[in-house]
Amino acid sequence: MKRTHLTGLLLGLAMATMLGAVPAAFAQEAADGEPPAEKPAETTSTLKTIAAYGLGVIGFGALALSVVQTMSSNLSYPQGKLMLTNLLRINANQAEAVCKSSPGTFFEPIGAAIKTAAMAQTTDPAVIASATVPTYDAVAGAVSAKWKQLIGKGKLALGAAVVGAGLASAGGSPSILLIILAVLAAAAFGWLFVHKNNVDSSMMRARAEVLPEVDRALVAGRYVRTG
């Protein structure tokens, strides 16, 4: 009886020792291999890379589209002024038609001024001036606001491209592609900023130099209302 009791006690102690050793073995194996620590690190690195490239490509792409948009309104003020002045002295209707071909430039407020003043159906200089000047100022303000809004979006796009390059560099392995995209995005933003300033400057000059030609053309009856 005592032997049976002693044997059971020894078996119980042995099983307890074995059960205690199993978790210790698993813990030791996890500590040696450390797979749980590797997977989150790999996932974080992958997500960071994807985010970096996403920001870089999106930022550069948005600015590239904005630059393409400026190409359709990249008008030289001296050439545009000479063209409109000649047309206004010959055929104001044709001048209005030409203005419609270059939105986003000083042509747009000039065309609107011609159309608005022509609706008055008068050759009175005071009445014509009261129509052309406010119309020109309102449309020029809208054109400037449009380019200002584009500059605001450009700042966000540039920031995205720069953050993308910085995010990749923070991982210890800077991406040459993302750095190039960030540099190109900065150049595109610079072009956009210069273009916006040129548009504003040309609209100010056109108000003083071209708008009076509009008034003279309408006073002289060189615009024939067709509708």
Buried (B, 14 or more C-beta within 10 A) or exposed (E): EEEEEEEEEEEEEEEEEEEEEEEEEEEEEEEEEEEEEEEEEEEEEEEBBEBBBEBBBBBBBBBBEBBEBBEEBBBEBEEBBEBBBEBBBEBBBBBBEBBEEBEBBBBBBBBBBBBBBBEBEBEEEEBBBEBBBEBBBBBBEEBBEBBEEBBEBBEEBBBBBBBBBBBBBEEEEBBEBBBEBBBBBBEBBEBBBEBBEBBBEBBEBBBEBBBBBBBBBBBEEBBEEEE
